[in-house]
Amino acid sequence: MAKKGIYSVLKSEKIFSSNWFNLTHDIIQSDDERSSSSSKPFDYFFVDKKPTVFIIPATNDGKILLVNEYRYPINKNIWQLPAGMIDGNESPEGAGKRELKEETNYVSGEWENLGHFYVAPGHENTEIFIVFANNVTQSGEENPSAEEVDIKETRLFDQDEIKSMIKEGRIECGITIASLMKYFLS
């Protein structure tokens, strides 16, 4: 029987699996006698997803690059940071370099890992890494990624304008907001 913290995992089953995420159904029981659920097993469902990197690309004068991307689940375009899943044994910085070039055709030689956080740890295990790309410039090459059809525009914004966009609700991606706040406070 597997253990997770104070829980015994009596049964674990992937009930849905895709390239993007898995949905797992565990039957667990608390081993802590202080817990109200310690005497009987209960169902726990959660999303199991690969770690993701969000990139804060800044020019040498401090402007930040955002992408305007169509998001199917909400049926609209939104401004957000470039981002993507971390593949295999890739580092957050390595994934950030790849995703920045694929999504924006910008590159940087200066990378800094600003940390990580979990999106919604009560029902998913998605870990978000934030990387800062300093002194970004356009690569000068033709953008090699044909898969980024949902990105309608890339644009540089002053930091004060980004803060106003957050305040006014014009940046609606929560992970982008959290990542930018981590950057602004560092």
C-alpha positions, 0 to 999 in steps of 0.5 A: 500500500502506497503512502502520501503524507498522512494518507494510505492510497488504497487504490489508484487509477488513471481514468483519463490520459492524454498528451496534456494531462491525466485524470487520476482517481485515488481511494485514500484513507487518513492515517491521522486519528485527528482527521475526521476522515480517518476511519473510512476511505474516500475518493480523491480526484486530481489532474496530473500534469507536466510542469510548465514554464512561464517566461518573463522576457524583458528588453534591455530597457525593461519592456516586457514581451507579451503574447496575445493568444486565442484560448479555446476554453474561454473562446477569446484572445488574452494577453499573457506571458509566453509559456509551455510544458517542460519536456522530459529532462529539460530544465525550466531555463531550457524549456523557456529558451525553446518556448520563447523562440517558438512563440515569439521568435525572440531569444536571450542569452541571460536567463534566471530562474525566479522560482516556482509555485503550484496552480491549484494544489487541492485538485491538480499537481501542476508546477509552474516555473518562472524564468526571466529572460533578460535583454531579449532580441528578435532572432533575425531568423524566420520563425520556425514554429508553424504550430503557434497559430493561436498567437495573434500578436506579440508586443512589448509593454512598459512595466507600468502599462502591464501593472495598469493592465493587471489592475484594469483586468486586461490581463486575465491569465492568473498564472501570468499575473502571479508570475509577473507579481513574483518578478515585480516583487523580486 
